[in-house]
Every structure is written in C-alpha cells, then in structure tokens.
Amino acid sequence: MSILSQLADVLEARKSASADESYVASLYASGLSKILEKIGEEATETIIAAKDLEAGGTDQQAQLQEALVKEIADLWFHSMVALAHLELSPDDVLNELGRRFGIGGLDEKASRSTN
C-alpha cells in the first residue's frame, strides 16, 4: 500500500473523530473554506521556500532543500484533506495524471479550452 493510500485511509477515518482530538477532524469541522485557506497558506510557503532555495548559497543547499520538501509535503497533505472532504481520493488525481502521461503540456492545455 502506498503512502498516499495509507494517508487517504487515515484522512477518511478522521471524518468521524472529534475535532478536539484531531487536527484533520478540526479542519473538516471548520469546513471547506478553512481547508482551502490552509492550501493557500502552504502554497505561499512553498513558493517562498523554492525562491529561497534558488537564491541560497551552496553552504545552505541541503537545509533549503529540506525546507522546500517539507512545505510541499504540507501542501500535498492539505490538498489531500480537501480531496477527502469533497469525497475524492488521491487515485482520482493519479488517474488524471496517468491520462495526461504522454500528452504534451501545450496539447493538454489546449484540450481543456475546448471542453
């Protein structure tokens, strides 16, 4: 079982947990707007970490890479909370990525404007 599947199972289980005992349950209880706010926050932090990594010196590279990876992990995590809240799964996203595999990015974007 992949880590994404394991995490999806935990996120699903947290739907029945007490908001006082689970961070994820507290997000669900706060609603979609709060979950999306967290995604926006994590996206901003990811952007800052990536810019810091690009601008940083080689003596800081490992630390800055670790910071970026952690921010992206937070972004993915909160995105998965949103998926679970909306009754979707990581498999839905992976299936879409699979559908796009082998299709050029410009072609894929052009196909979206006709749908």
N, C-alpha and C positions, 0 to 999 in steps of 0.2 A: 504494500500500500504506500503510495507516495505521500510526502509531507503535506502536499496540498489537500489530498483526500482526508488525511488524518485531521488536519486543521478544519476542513469543512465539517467533519463529523463533530468536532468539539464545538464549533460555532452553532451548529444545529442544536446540540444538547443545551447550550446556554440559553436558548429561547425559553426554556422552562425554569431557568434558575432565577433566584432572587436578585433584583438589581442592587441590593445591599451587599451581596456576596460575590458578584461577578462584574468585572469591568464591561465585558461584552453584553451581559444582560442589562446593565445600566444604559449602554448605547441603544439597545433595542427599545428599552422603555422610554428613552428620550426622543425616539423617532428618527425618521429618515433625514430630516434637516440637520440634526446633530451629527449623524454618521457622515453626511456629505461635508459638513464643516470640518470634521476630522480629516477627511480625504484631502480637502483643500489645504489644510494646515500641513499635512505630511507632504503634499506635492510641493508646496513652497519650500519646506525644509530640504527636500530632495534637490530642488533647483539650486539652493544656496550651497549645499554640500558638494554638488557637482562643480559649481563655479569655483568653490574653494579648492577643490582637488586640481582643477585645471590651472589655477593661479599659484598653487603651492609649490614649494621647493621640493627637491628630491629627498631632503632630510625629513620631511613630513609626509611623504607619499603614502606610506603604509597606514599611518594614522588617519589621513584624509580619505583613503580608500575604504577603511573600516567604517568611518563616519557615513560615507555615501551608501555603503551596503546596508547599514542599519536603518538609514532613512528610507531606502527603497523597501526594506522589509516592513517597516511601519506602513508605508503606502500600500503595499500589497495586502497586508493584514486588514487594514481598514476598508480597502476595496472588496475584500472577501466578506467582511461584515455586511457591507452594502448588498452584495450579491445574495447572501443568506437572508437578509431582511426582506429582499424582494423575491424570495423563493427561486433563486437561481443558484448555480453551482460553478465551481472552477471548471468543471467539464464543459459547461456551455461556452466559456471563453476559450478553452483549449480547442474545442471543436471548431470555433470560428477561426482561430489561428491556423488550424490544420486546413480549413477550407481555403485560406489565403496563401498557404505554402505553395511556392512555385509560381505565384502570380506576381508580376512586377508591381511595385508600390504605386506607380503612376497609373497603371491599368486598374488596380483595385480601387483607388480613389475615384477614378473616372466612372467606374461601375456604380458607385454609391450615388452619384449625382443623377443617374438615370432611374434609380429605384424609388 
